[in-house]
Amino acid sequence: MRLVNKFNEYELYEFESKSELEEYVEVNQSILINTNCVDKKKFYAIKIKTLDSTIIGIFGGLHGIEPSARIDRMENCILINIDEKIYCVDLKDCGMKWVKEFDSVVYEVMKASDLTFLVICELGVVSLNYKGEKQWEHTSDVITDFELDSKTLKLSTYEGEYSLLLDNGNII
């Protein structure tokens, strides 16, 4: 097990093998997500710093994008993205609240408001609420860069640059 990255609220670890991760999760009485991953080639764990030894094991494919997480204290959950999926895990009991799968690799999850967050994927953006319900969706060419401000999301694709309104996903 090696530390890959430290963030404000969690640490990301990578494991050498599937068996090493499974053993670590079992010993720490944790949960394991993305177990249905077809191409299990990467093995990660997220350790939440603010909770005593809360660890979430993660199987991943070879997309080259490490899992990332966003903790929302108001909703008492952690959103974890890996491959084409987002997992919402309850911080009280580490139970799975919901899982969403997308048509392309998830780059990042970004908070849009107190009620919604954005899922930035390779081929588009989806706005969800914390119950996992879709608010709006925008399909695009391959997203090469993005920038969030208070009311818009600026997207760069191979076709050009444009912005989306956060309220409804309309192009401006």
N, C-alpha and C positions, 0 to 999 in steps of 0.2 A: 504494500500500500504506500503510495506516495502522494504528498500534498501537491495539487496542481495549481490551486489559486485560493487566496483568502479574500473574502468580501466582508462588508460591514456586519452582516447577520449570519453568514454561513461560510463554511469551507468546503471546497470540492476536492475529493480524493479520487485517484485512479488506481485500479487493481490490475495485477498481472494476468489473472485468470478468472473464469466464471466460478470455479470452486473456491478460490480465495475470497471472492465477494460473498458468495452464499454462506460460507463459514462465518465471516465477519458479521453478516446480518443476523445469523442464527445466534451467535454468542451474545450479541448486543440486543437481542429480542426486538429487532426492527422490522420494517416492511421493505419489500422489494417491488419496484415498479418496472414497467415495460417488459414484463416477462414473456409477452407474446412476440417480441422482436424476432423476426425471421433470421436475421444475419447478426447474431450475438458475437460481436468482435471487440467491443469496448465495454469496460466494467468500471462503474463509478459509484461513489457514495457522497451524499451531501450531509454534512454534520451541522446542525443548527446551533449556533453559538449561544443563543439566549435561552435555550431549553436544555436541561440536564441530559447530556448524552443522547439526544434525539438524532438518529441516523436513518437516512432513507437510501437504500441501495437501488442502483439503476443499471439496466442493461442498455447498450447502445449499438448502433450500426456503424458503418465506416463513412459517414457523411462528412467528417472532418469538423463538425461543430459540436463543441462540448455542451453538456447540459447546463442550463442556468436556472436560477430560481428567483422568485419575487415573493417576499413575505408580506402579507397584508394583516396587520394587527387588528384593524377594525373588523375584518371578516374572520379573523382567527384561522387563517389558512396559509399554505404555501403553494404557489403555482410553480410547477417544474416543467420545463420544456426539454424534450429529447426527441431527435429524429422528426417525425411528422406529428407528434402528439404533445398535448398539454395535460398534466395531471394536477388536480386540485386535492391536496391532502389537508385534513383537519389537524390543527396543531394541538388540540386537546388530547386526542386519543390516537393520532396518526392513522385514522380511518380515511379511506378514499371517499371523497365527496362526489367527484365526477371525473371523466376522462373525455377529451375531444381529440379526434383525429382529423388532419387536414390533408389536402391534395399535394402539398409540397413540404419541404423541410422548414421547420420553424426556426427563424433566426433569433427572435427575442420576444419577450413579453414586456409591455410597457404600460404603466398606469396612465389612464387618460383622464379619469375623474375619481371621485370617491365611490362611484357606483359601477364604473366600467374600466376595462383594460383593453389594450390592443395586442393582437397576435400578429407579428410581422413575419410573414412566410416568404419563401423564395418567389412565389408567384401570386402574391396578394396580401391583403390585410383584412383581418376580421376583428370586429368590436364585439366583446362578450361582457356580460355582467358576471358577478361572482357566483351566480347559480349555474353558470355555464350556458346561458341562453344567448343566442346570437342577436345583436342589436342591428348590425349591418355588415356587409361584406363587399370588398372591392377586389376584382381580379385584375392582374396586370402582367406585363412582360417581366422578365427576371429583374427583381429589385437588387440594385447594386449598392445603394446607400439610402439612408433615411434619417430624418431629423424631426423631433417632436417639439412643438412649442405649445403655448396655452390653448390655442383654438384650432390648430391645424397640424397635419403630418405631411412633411415635405418628402416626396419620393423621387429617387433617381433610378431610372431603368435604362436599358440599352436604347430605348426609343426616345428618351428625353426626361425632363424634370417637370413635376407638377405637384400640387398640394391637394389634400383632402380635408374637408371640414370634419372635426372630431364628433360633432353632434349627429351627423347623418351619413358620412362617407362620401358626400357629393364632391366632385372635382371643382376646384375654383381656379 
